């Protein structure tokens, strides 16, 4: 069974997690409390996550752009 996840990043501007609108599919079920850094420790990080890490993200609360390069601050939230 494949699961759909939306990538969320922890915001440096307002200290809240934000969805990125980037969706990925995985065969494994991943807890939303586990960071990408934990889930993929010692394994290759999927391209969708690398893309998010490499791009600026706009905080919807402050309007400012930020980079989140810490995989421990990136989470996969299952979509239903």
Helices and strands as residue ranges (DSSP letters): E 3-10, E 17-26, H 36-39, H 47-53, E 57-58, E 65-66, G 71-73, E 74-78
